[in-house]
Amino acid sequence: MAKNGTTADLSESSSDVDEGFRTVLERGRSVADHLPDAVAEARSALDAAQGQLDLLSDRGVIAAVGYCAGITTGLFLAGAPRAILAISVVPLAVTVRSALTRGVRLSRLVN
């Protein structure tokens, strides 16, 4: 039965699988090592965006909400992947939060 070389093929493929798992594990650890830095940079970017929104007038914030809502809606209707939609909701949430903390009524945002 072992004359056709199937035993050697199985051992080679299992070593390839083991090597693949090791590579994925090493790269996963590398990503995990850089994750705190990425989170800190994202946090600082959101703080900077919030600072820019604070400088806008009420009409500017309403325009920013409309722009972000339009982009998110367009991506949704175009069938964008869920990850991209989730990322596009972040600026929308930041602008809506800024508008609501200023006291802009929801009716002004919708109309």
C-alpha positions in Angstrom: 0.0 0.0 0.0 2.8 2.4 0.7 4.4 1.8 -2.6 2.7 4.6 -4.4 4.1 7.3 -2.0 1.0 8.4 -0.2 2.7 8.1 3.2 5.4 10.6 2.2 2.8 13.0 0.7 0.9 13.0 4.0 3.9 13.7 6.1 5.0 16.6 3.8 1.5 18.1 3.8 1.3 17.9 7.6 4.7 19.6 8.0 3.4 22.3 5.6 0.3 22.8 7.8 2.4 23.0 10.9 4.6 25.6 9.3 1.5 27.6 8.2 0.1 27.5 11.8 3.4 28.7 13.2 3.5 31.6 10.7 -0.1 32.6 11.5 0.7 32.4 15.2 3.9 34.6 14.8 2.1 37.2 12.8 -0.9 37.2 15.2 1.6 37.9 18.1 3.1 40.7 16.0 -0.2 42.3 15.5 -1.1 42.0 19.1 2.1 43.7 20.1 1.2 46.7 17.9 -2.4 46.9 19.0 -2.0 49.2 22.0 -0.2 51.7 19.8 -2.9 51.6 17.2 -5.6 52.1 19.8 -3.7 55.1 21.2 -3.3 56.6 17.8 -7.0 56.1 16.9 -8.0 57.7 20.2 -5.8 60.8 19.5 -7.2 61.0 16.0 -10.8 61.0 17.4 -9.8 63.7 19.9 -8.4 65.8 17.1 -11.6 65.3 15.0 -13.7 66.3 18.0 -11.6 69.5 18.4 -12.2 70.4 14.7 -15.9 69.8 15.2 -15.9 72.1 18.2 -14.6 74.9 16.0 -17.5 74.6 13.5 -20.7 76.6 13.7 -24.1 74.8 14.3 -24.8 74.9 10.6 -21.3 73.4 9.9 -22.0 70.6 12.4 -25.3 69.9 10.7 -23.6 69.8 7.3 -21.0 67.4 8.7 -23.7 65.1 10.0 -25.4 65.2 6.6 -22.2 64.4 4.8 -21.3 61.5 7.1 -24.8 60.1 6.9 -24.7 60.4 3.1 -21.4 58.6 2.9 -22.6 55.8 5.2 -25.9 55.4 3.4 -24.1 55.3 0.0 -21.8 52.6 1.2 -24.7 50.6 2.6 -26.7 50.9 -0.7 -23.6 50.0 -2.7 -23.2 46.8 -0.7 -20.0 47.6 1.1 -18.6 45.0 3.4 -19.7 45.2 7.1 -16.2 46.1 8.3 -16.2 49.2 6.0 -19.7 50.1 7.1 -18.7 49.8 10.8 -15.7 52.1 10.1 -18.0 54.6 8.3 -20.3 54.8 11.3 -17.6 56.1 13.6 -17.4 59.7 12.0 -21.2 59.7 11.9 -21.4 58.9 15.6 -18.8 61.6 16.4 -20.6 64.3 14.4 -24.1 63.3 15.8 -22.7 63.4 19.3 -21.2 66.8 18.7 -24.5 68.1 17.3 -26.5 66.8 20.3 -24.1 68.1 22.9 -24.5 71.6 21.3 -28.2 71.4 21.8 -29.1 71.0 18.1 -32.5 69.5 18.0 -33.0 66.2 16.1 -35.7 67.9 13.9 -33.0 70.2 12.5 -30.8 67.1 11.7 -33.6 65.2 10.0 -35.1 68.1 8.0 
